[in-house]
Each structure stands twice: as C-alpha cells, then as structure tokens.
Amino acid sequence: MNTKNIDSVSREEQKAILINAISRCMIDNGMTLENLDEACESVREIYRKNATIKG
C-alpha cells in the first residue's frame, strides 16, 4: 500500500470518528443542522486564528 492510500484510509477513519462523535452529540442533545452550522463556523474561526498565530 503506498503513502497516498494510507493517507486516504487515515483520513476516512478520522472522518468516521468525527461523524460518529458529532452525530451522537447532536442526537443526545436534540440539536439541529443550524446548531451544527454555527459550531462548524466557530471551529473554522478557531483554526484560522490558530494558523495566524503560528504563521
């Protein structure tokens, strides 16, 4: 298996872990897709700020 395939598998595994955690949290707390959109934007902003500080 080459590096590209390993990276692809790893990304798919990471995606699955994140999907399961987010889905479980949303269902357990009665959240909507609007809640998810707002949370995603907050996470993006945190990553942008972190990249700016480290850059």
mmCIF file of the N, C-alpha and C atoms, coordinates in Angstrom:
data_MODEL
# 
_entry.id   MODEL 
# 
loop_
_atom_site.group_PDB 
_atom_site.id 
_atom_site.type_symbol 
_atom_site.label_atom_id 
_atom_site.label_alt_id 
_atom_site.label_comp_id 
_atom_site.label_asym_id 
_atom_site.label_entity_id 
_atom_site.label_seq_id 
_atom_site.pdbx_PDB_ins_code 
_atom_site.Cartn_x 
_atom_site.Cartn_y 
_atom_site.Cartn_z 
_atom_site.occupancy 
_atom_site.B_iso_or_equiv 
_atom_site.pdbx_formal_charge 
_atom_site.auth_seq_id 
_atom_site.auth_comp_id 
_atom_site.auth_asym_id 
_atom_site.auth_atom_id 
_atom_site.pdbx_PDB_model_num 
ATOM 1   N N  . MET A 1 1  ? 0.862   -1.176 0.000  1.00 0.00 ? 1  MET A N  1 
ATOM 2   C CA . MET A 1 1  ? 0.000   0.000  0.000  1.00 0.00 ? 1  MET A CA 1 
ATOM 3   C C  . MET A 1 1  ? 0.906   1.237  0.000  1.00 0.00 ? 1  MET A C  1 
ATOM 4   N N  . ASN A 1 2  ? 0.645   2.158  -0.884 1.00 0.00 ? 2  ASN A N  1 
ATOM 5   C CA . ASN A 1 2  ? 1.504   3.339  -0.941 1.00 0.00 ? 2  ASN A CA 1 
ATOM 6   C C  . ASN A 1 2  ? 1.039   4.422  0.029  1.00 0.00 ? 2  ASN A C  1 
ATOM 7   N N  . THR A 1 3  ? 1.853   5.438  0.175  1.00 0.00 ? 3  THR A N  1 
ATOM 8   C CA . THR A 1 3  ? 1.586   6.506  1.144  1.00 0.00 ? 3  THR A CA 1 
ATOM 9   C C  . THR A 1 3  ? 0.268   7.210  0.873  1.00 0.00 ? 3  THR A C  1 
ATOM 10  N N  . LYS A 1 4  ? -0.051  7.438  -0.398 1.00 0.00 ? 4  LYS A N  1 
ATOM 11  C CA . LYS A 1 4  ? -1.303  8.119  -0.744 1.00 0.00 ? 4  LYS A CA 1 
ATOM 12  C C  . LYS A 1 4  ? -2.506  7.318  -0.261 1.00 0.00 ? 4  LYS A C  1 
ATOM 13  N N  . ASN A 1 5  ? -2.471  6.006  -0.445 1.00 0.00 ? 5  ASN A N  1 
ATOM 14  C CA . ASN A 1 5  ? -3.568  5.156  0.019  1.00 0.00 ? 5  ASN A CA 1 
ATOM 15  C C  . ASN A 1 5  ? -3.662  5.140  1.538  1.00 0.00 ? 5  ASN A C  1 
ATOM 16  N N  . ILE A 1 6  ? -2.533  5.104  2.213  1.00 0.00 ? 6  ILE A N  1 
ATOM 17  C CA . ILE A 1 6  ? -2.513  5.118  3.677  1.00 0.00 ? 6  ILE A CA 1 
ATOM 18  C C  . ILE A 1 6  ? -3.111  6.427  4.187  1.00 0.00 ? 6  ILE A C  1 
ATOM 19  N N  . ASP A 1 7  ? -2.722  7.539  3.578  1.00 0.00 ? 7  ASP A N  1 
ATOM 20  C CA . ASP A 1 7  ? -3.268  8.835  3.976  1.00 0.00 ? 7  ASP A CA 1 
ATOM 21  C C  . ASP A 1 7  ? -4.773  8.884  3.760  1.00 0.00 ? 7  ASP A C  1 
ATOM 22  N N  . SER A 1 8  ? -5.231  8.320  2.658  1.00 0.00 ? 8  SER A N  1 
ATOM 23  C CA . SER A 1 8  ? -6.659  8.296  2.343  1.00 0.00 ? 8  SER A CA 1 
ATOM 24  C C  . SER A 1 8  ? -7.429  7.476  3.377  1.00 0.00 ? 8  SER A C  1 
ATOM 25  N N  . VAL A 1 9  ? -6.891  6.318  3.739  1.00 0.00 ? 9  VAL A N  1 
ATOM 26  C CA . VAL A 1 9  ? -7.534  5.465  4.745  1.00 0.00 ? 9  VAL A CA 1 
ATOM 27  C C  . VAL A 1 9  ? -7.565  6.188  6.086  1.00 0.00 ? 9  VAL A C  1 
ATOM 28  N N  . SER A 1 10 ? -6.449  6.802  6.453  1.00 0.00 ? 10 SER A N  1 
ATOM 29  C CA . SER A 1 10 ? -6.383  7.521  7.720  1.00 0.00 ? 10 SER A CA 1 
ATOM 30  C C  . SER A 1 10 ? -7.407  8.647  7.760  1.00 0.00 ? 10 SER A C  1 
ATOM 31  N N  . ARG A 1 11 ? -7.515  9.400  6.667  1.00 0.00 ? 11 ARG A N  1 
ATOM 32  C CA . ARG A 1 11 ? -8.488  10.495 6.612  1.00 0.00 ? 11 ARG A CA 1 
ATOM 33  C C  . ARG A 1 11 ? -9.917  9.973  6.716  1.00 0.00 ? 11 ARG A C  1 
ATOM 34  N N  . GLU A 1 12 ? -10.197 8.852  6.065  1.00 0.00 ? 12 GLU A N  1 
ATOM 35  C CA . GLU A 1 12 ? -11.528 8.253  6.141  1.00 0.00 ? 12 GLU A CA 1 
ATOM 36  C C  . GLU A 1 12 ? -11.839 7.786  7.558  1.00 0.00 ? 12 GLU A C  1 
ATOM 37  N N  . GLU A 1 13 ? -10.857 7.201  8.228  1.00 0.00 ? 13 GLU A N  1 
ATOM 38  C CA . GLU A 1 13 ? -11.047 6.760  9.608  1.00 0.00 ? 13 GLU A CA 1 
ATOM 39  C C  . GLU A 1 13 ? -11.284 7.960  10.523 1.00 0.00 ? 13 GLU A C  1 
ATOM 40  N N  . GLN A 1 14 ? -10.502 9.027  10.338 1.00 0.00 ? 14 GLN A N  1 
ATOM 41  C CA . GLN A 1 14 ? -10.678 10.231 11.145 1.00 0.00 ? 14 GLN A CA 1 
ATOM 42  C C  . GLN A 1 14 ? -12.050 10.841 10.901 1.00 0.00 ? 14 GLN A C  1 
ATOM 43  N N  . LYS A 1 15 ? -12.471 10.863 9.637  1.00 0.00 ? 15 LYS A N  1 
ATOM 44  C CA . LYS A 1 15 ? -13.784 11.410 9.298  1.00 0.00 ? 15 LYS A CA 1 
ATOM 45  C C  . LYS A 1 15 ? -14.889 10.605 9.980  1.00 0.00 ? 15 LYS A C  1 
ATOM 46  N N  . ALA A 1 16 ? -14.762 9.294  9.952  1.00 0.00 ? 16 ALA A N  1 
ATOM 47  C CA . ALA A 1 16 ? -15.771 8.433  10.573 1.00 0.00 ? 16 ALA A CA 1 
ATOM 48  C C  . ALA A 1 16 ? -15.851 8.673  12.077 1.00 0.00 ? 16 ALA A C  1 
ATOM 49  N N  . ILE A 1 17 ? -14.712 8.824  12.725 1.00 0.00 ? 17 ILE A N  1 
ATOM 50  C CA . ILE A 1 17 ? -14.690 9.100  14.164 1.00 0.00 ? 17 ILE A CA 1 
ATOM 51  C C  . ILE A 1 17 ? -15.399 10.413 14.464 1.00 0.00 ? 17 ILE A C  1 
ATOM 52  N N  . LEU A 1 18 ? -15.092 11.434 13.679 1.00 0.00 ? 18 LEU A N  1 
ATOM 53  C CA . LEU A 1 18 ? -15.702 12.745 13.890 1.00 0.00 ? 18 LEU A CA 1 
ATOM 54  C C  . LEU A 1 18 ? -17.201 12.713 13.631 1.00 0.00 ? 18 LEU A C  1 
ATOM 55  N N  . ILE A 1 19 ? -17.608 12.060 12.553 1.00 0.00 ? 19 ILE A N  1 
ATOM 56  C CA . ILE A 1 19 ? -19.035 11.947 12.231 1.00 0.00 ? 19 ILE A CA 1 
ATOM 57  C C  . ILE A 1 19 ? -19.781 11.256 13.366 1.00 0.00 ? 19 ILE A C  1 
ATOM 58  N N  . ASN A 1 20 ? -19.238 10.164 13.868 1.00 0.00 ? 20 ASN A N  1 
ATOM 59  C CA . ASN A 1 20 ? -19.900 9.435  14.951 1.00 0.00 ? 20 ASN A CA 1 
ATOM 60  C C  . ASN A 1 20 ? -20.028 10.302 16.205 1.00 0.00 ? 20 ASN A C  1 
ATOM 61  N N  . ALA A 1 21 ? -18.960 11.014 16.556 1.00 0.00 ? 21 ALA A N  1 
ATOM 62  C CA . ALA A 1 21 ? -18.990 11.849 17.761 1.00 0.00 ? 21 ALA A CA 1 
ATOM 63  C C  . ALA A 1 21 ? -19.991 12.999 17.610 1.00 0.00 ? 21 ALA A C  1 
ATOM 64  N N  . ILE A 1 22 ? -19.963 13.648 16.472 1.00 0.00 ? 22 ILE A N  1 
ATOM 65  C CA . ILE A 1 22 ? -20.870 14.784 16.246 1.00 0.00 ? 22 ILE A CA 1 
ATOM 66  C C  . ILE A 1 22 ? -22.310 14.301 16.209 1.00 0.00 ? 22 ILE A C  1 
ATOM 67  N N  . SER A 1 23 ? -22.568 13.228 15.472 1.00 0.00 ? 23 SER A N  1 
ATOM 68  C CA . SER A 1 23 ? -23.934 12.702 15.371 1.00 0.00 ? 23 SER A CA 1 
ATOM 69  C C  . SER A 1 23 ? -24.479 12.315 16.739 1.00 0.00 ? 23 SER A C  1 
ATOM 70  N N  . ARG A 1 24 ? -23.667 11.608 17.517 1.00 0.00 ? 24 ARG A N  1 
ATOM 71  C CA . ARG A 1 24 ? -24.082 11.180 18.855 1.00 0.00 ? 24 ARG A CA 1 
ATOM 72  C C  . ARG A 1 24 ? -24.412 12.389 19.726 1.00 0.00 ? 24 ARG A C  1 
ATOM 73  N N  . CYS A 1 25 ? -23.542 13.400 19.701 1.00 0.00 ? 25 CYS A N  1 
ATOM 74  C CA . CYS A 1 25 ? -23.753 14.601 20.498 1.00 0.00 ? 25 CYS A CA 1 
ATOM 75  C C  . CYS A 1 25 ? -25.023 15.322 20.076 1.00 0.00 ? 25 CYS A C  1 
ATOM 76  N N  . MET A 1 26 ? -25.207 15.459 18.764 1.00 0.00 ? 26 MET A N  1 
ATOM 77  C CA . MET A 1 26 ? -26.384 16.169 18.264 1.00 0.00 ? 26 MET A CA 1 
ATOM 78  C C  . MET A 1 26 ? -27.675 15.455 18.647 1.00 0.00 ? 26 MET A C  1 
ATOM 79  N N  . ILE A 1 27 ? -27.696 14.141 18.488 1.00 0.00 ? 27 ILE A N  1 
ATOM 80  C CA . ILE A 1 27 ? -28.900 13.372 18.824 1.00 0.00 ? 27 ILE A CA 1 
ATOM 81  C C  . ILE A 1 27 ? -29.177 13.430 20.321 1.00 0.00 ? 27 ILE A C  1 
ATOM 82  N N  . ASP A 1 28 ? -28.133 13.224 21.131 1.00 0.00 ? 28 ASP A N  1 
ATOM 83  C CA . ASP A 1 28 ? -28.301 13.224 22.589 1.00 0.00 ? 28 ASP A CA 1 
ATOM 84  C C  . ASP A 1 28 ? -28.793 14.563 23.115 1.00 0.00 ? 28 ASP A C  1 
ATOM 85  N N  . ASN A 1 29 ? -28.447 15.649 22.423 1.00 0.00 ? 29 ASN A N  1 
ATOM 86  C CA . ASN A 1 29 ? -28.794 16.987 22.901 1.00 0.00 ? 29 ASN A CA 1 
ATOM 87  C C  . ASN A 1 29 ? -29.887 17.665 22.080 1.00 0.00 ? 29 ASN A C  1 
ATOM 88  N N  . GLY A 1 30 ? -30.530 16.925 21.195 1.00 0.00 ? 30 GLY A N  1 
ATOM 89  C CA . GLY A 1 30 ? -31.634 17.456 20.403 1.00 0.00 ? 30 GLY A CA 1 
ATOM 90  C C  . GLY A 1 30 ? -31.229 18.655 19.545 1.00 0.00 ? 30 GLY A C  1 
ATOM 91  N N  . MET A 1 31 ? -30.051 18.587 18.974 1.00 0.00 ? 31 MET A N  1 
ATOM 92  C CA . MET A 1 31 ? -29.544 19.711 18.181 1.00 0.00 ? 31 MET A CA 1 
ATOM 93  C C  . MET A 1 31 ? -30.011 19.630 16.736 1.00 0.00 ? 31 MET A C  1 
ATOM 94  N N  . THR A 1 32 ? -29.959 20.771 16.061 1.00 0.00 ? 32 THR A N  1 
ATOM 95  C CA . THR A 1 32 ? -30.387 20.876 14.672 1.00 0.00 ? 32 THR A CA 1 
ATOM 96  C C  . THR A 1 32 ? -29.183 21.093 13.758 1.00 0.00 ? 32 THR A C  1 
ATOM 97  N N  . LEU A 1 33 ? -29.438 21.054 12.457 1.00 0.00 ? 33 LEU A N  1 
ATOM 98  C CA . LEU A 1 33 ? -28.384 21.351 11.491 1.00 0.00 ? 33 LEU A CA 1 
ATOM 99  C C  . LEU A 1 33 ? -27.927 22.807 11.610 1.00 0.00 ? 33 LEU A C  1 
ATOM 100 N N  . GLU A 1 34 ? -28.815 23.665 12.044 1.00 0.00 ? 34 GLU A N  1 
ATOM 101 C CA . GLU A 1 34 ? -28.424 25.058 12.280 1.00 0.00 ? 34 GLU A CA 1 
ATOM 102 C C  . GLU A 1 34 ? -27.381 25.128 13.392 1.00 0.00 ? 34 GLU A C  1 
ATOM 103 N N  . ASN A 1 35 ? -27.573 24.356 14.454 1.00 0.00 ? 35 ASN A N  1 
ATOM 104 C CA . ASN A 1 35 ? -26.568 24.289 15.523 1.00 0.00 ? 35 ASN A CA 1 
ATOM 105 C C  . ASN A 1 35 ? -25.235 23.804 14.980 1.00 0.00 ? 35 ASN A C  1 
ATOM 106 N N  . LEU A 1 36 ? -25.291 22.798 14.127 1.00 0.00 ? 36 LEU A N  1 
ATOM 107 C CA . LEU A 1 36 ? -24.077 22.249 13.534 1.00 0.00 ? 36 LEU A CA 1 
ATOM 108 C C  . LEU A 1 36 ? -23.365 23.294 12.672 1.00 0.00 ? 36 LEU A C  1 
ATOM 109 N N  . ASP A 1 37 ? -24.113 24.013 11.844 1.00 0.00 ? 37 ASP A N  1 
ATOM 110 C CA . ASP A 1 37 ? -23.519 25.055 11.001 1.00 0.00 ? 37 ASP A CA 1 
ATOM 111 C C  . ASP A 1 37 ? -22.824 26.115 11.836 1.00 0.00 ? 37 ASP A C  1 
ATOM 112 N N  . GLU A 1 38 ? -23.471 26.541 12.906 1.00 0.00 ? 38 GLU A N  1 
ATOM 113 C CA . GLU A 1 38 ? -22.885 27.572 13.773 1.00 0.00 ? 38 GLU A CA 1 
ATOM 114 C C  . GLU A 1 38 ? -21.620 27.052 14.461 1.00 0.00 ? 38 GLU A C  1 
ATOM 115 N N  . ALA A 1 39 ? -21.664 25.812 14.910 1.00 0.00 ? 39 ALA A N  1 
ATOM 116 C CA . ALA A 1 39 ? -20.494 25.228 15.567 1.00 0.00 ? 39 ALA A CA 1 
ATOM 117 C C  . ALA A 1 39 ? -19.338 25.070 14.579 1.00 0.00 ? 39 ALA A C  1 
ATOM 118 N N  . CYS A 1 40 ? -19.638 24.644 13.358 1.00 0.00 ? 40 CYS A N  1 
ATOM 119 C CA . CYS A 1 40 ? -18.587 24.492 12.338 1.00 0.00 ? 40 CYS A CA 1 
ATOM 120 C C  . CYS A 1 40 ? -17.916 25.823 12.042 1.00 0.00 ? 40 CYS A C  1 
ATOM 121 N N  . GLU A 1 41 ? -18.697 26.874 11.950 1.00 0.00 ? 41 GLU A N  1 
ATOM 122 C CA . GLU A 1 41 ? -18.113 28.196 11.697 1.00 0.00 ? 41 GLU A CA 1 
ATOM 123 C C  . GLU A 1 41 ? -17.215 28.623 12.855 1.00 0.00 ? 41 GLU A C  1 
ATOM 124 N N  . SER A 1 42 ? -17.628 28.329 14.074 1.00 0.00 ? 42 SER A N  1 
ATOM 125 C CA . SER A 1 42 ? -16.790 28.656 15.239 1.00 0.00 ? 42 SER A CA 1 
ATOM 126 C C  . SER A 1 42 ? -15.485 27.879 15.211 1.00 0.00 ? 42 SER A C  1 
ATOM 127 N N  . VAL A 1 43 ? -15.549 26.606 14.847 1.00 0.00 ? 43 VAL A N  1 
ATOM 128 C CA . VAL A 1 43 ? -14.341 25.786 14.773 1.00 0.00 ? 43 VAL A CA 1 
ATOM 129 C C  . VAL A 1 43 ? -13.420 26.311 13.665 1.00 0.00 ? 43 VAL A C  1 
ATOM 130 N N  . ARG A 1 44 ? -13.995 26.674 12.528 1.00 0.00 ? 44 ARG A N  1 
ATOM 131 C CA . ARG A 1 44 ? -13.180 27.240 11.438 1.00 0.00 ? 44 ARG A CA 1 
ATOM 132 C C  . ARG A 1 44 ? -12.453 28.501 11.900 1.00 0.00 ? 44 ARG A C  1 
ATOM 133 N N  . GLU A 1 45 ? -13.156 29.341 12.613 1.00 0.00 ? 45 GLU A N  1 
ATOM 134 C CA . GLU A 1 45 ? -12.560 30.587 13.099 1.00 0.00 ? 45 GLU A CA 1 
ATOM 135 C C  . GLU A 1 45 ? -11.409 30.305 14.076 1.00 0.00 ? 45 GLU A C  1 
ATOM 136 N N  . ILE A 1 46 ? -11.595 29.344 14.945 1.00 0.00 ? 46 ILE A N  1 
ATOM 137 C CA . ILE A 1 46 ? -10.536 28.967 15.882 1.00 0.00 ? 46 ILE A CA 1 
ATOM 138 C C  . ILE A 1 46 ? -9.306  28.492 15.109 1.00 0.00 ? 46 ILE A C  1 
ATOM 139 N N  . TYR A 1 47 ? -9.513  27.666 14.094 1.00 0.00 ? 47 TYR A N  1 
ATOM 140 C CA . TYR A 1 47 ? -8.387  27.162 13.292 1.00 0.00 ? 47 TYR A CA 1 
ATOM 141 C C  . TYR A 1 47 ? -7.703  28.302 12.540 1.00 0.00 ? 47 TYR A C  1 
ATOM 142 N N  . ARG A 1 48 ? -8.491  29.235 12.013 1.00 0.00 ? 48 ARG A N  1 
ATOM 143 C CA . ARG A 1 48 ? -7.889  30.397 11.309 1.00 0.00 ? 48 ARG A CA 1 
ATOM 144 C C  . ARG A 1 48 ? -7.022  31.211 12.244 1.00 0.00 ? 48 ARG A C  1 
ATOM 145 N N  . LYS A 1 49 ? -7.551  31.500 13.423 1.00 0.00 ? 49 LYS A N  1 
ATOM 146 C CA . LYS A 1 49 ? -6.791  32.292 14.394 1.00 0.00 ? 49 LYS A CA 1 
ATOM 147 C C  . LYS A 1 49 ? -5.527  31.555 14.823 1.00 0.00 ? 49 LYS A C  1 
ATOM 148 N N  . ASN A 1 50 ? -5.649  30.263 15.041 1.00 0.00 ? 50 ASN A N  1 
ATOM 149 C CA . ASN A 1 50 ? -4.506  29.452 15.441 1.00 0.00 ? 50 ASN A CA 1 
ATOM 150 C C  . ASN A 1 50 ? -3.441  29.451 14.339 1.00 0.00 ? 50 ASN A C  1 
ATOM 151 N N  . ALA A 1 51 ? -3.859  29.327 13.094 1.00 0.00 ? 51 ALA A N  1 
ATOM 152 C CA . ALA A 1 51 ? -2.907  29.338 11.971 1.00 0.00 ? 51 ALA A CA 1 
ATOM 153 C C  . ALA A 1 51 ? -2.228  30.695 11.849 1.00 0.00 ? 51 ALA A C  1 
ATOM 154 N N  . THR A 1 52 ? -2.977  31.766 12.098 1.00 0.00 ? 52 THR A N  1 
ATOM 155 C CA . THR A 1 52 ? -2.416  33.110 12.030 1.00 0.00 ? 52 THR A CA 1 
ATOM 156 C C  . THR A 1 52 ? -1.371  33.319 13.114 1.00 0.00 ? 52 THR A C  1 
ATOM 157 N N  . ILE A 1 53 ? -1.682  32.842 14.313 1.00 0.00 ? 53 ILE A N  1 
ATOM 158 C CA . ILE A 1 53 ? -0.749  32.998 15.445 1.00 0.00 ? 53 ILE A CA 1 
ATOM 159 C C  . ILE A 1 53 ? 0.515   32.196 15.181 1.00 0.00 ? 53 ILE A C  1 
ATOM 160 N N  . LYS A 1 54 ? 0.384   30.971 14.683 1.00 0.00 ? 54 LYS A N  1 
ATOM 161 C CA . LYS A 1 54 ? 1.545   30.107 14.432 1.00 0.00 ? 54 LYS A CA 1 
ATOM 162 C C  . LYS A 1 54 ? 2.321   30.532 13.193 1.00 0.00 ? 54 LYS A C  1 
ATOM 163 N N  . GLY A 1 55 ? 1.635   31.213 12.259 1.00 0.00 ? 55 GLY A N  1 
ATOM 164 C CA . GLY A 1 55 ? 2.250   31.581 10.980 1.00 0.00 ? 55 GLY A CA 1 
ATOM 165 C C  . GLY A 1 55 ? 3.158   32.716 11.132 1.00 0.00 ? 55 GLY A C  1 
# 
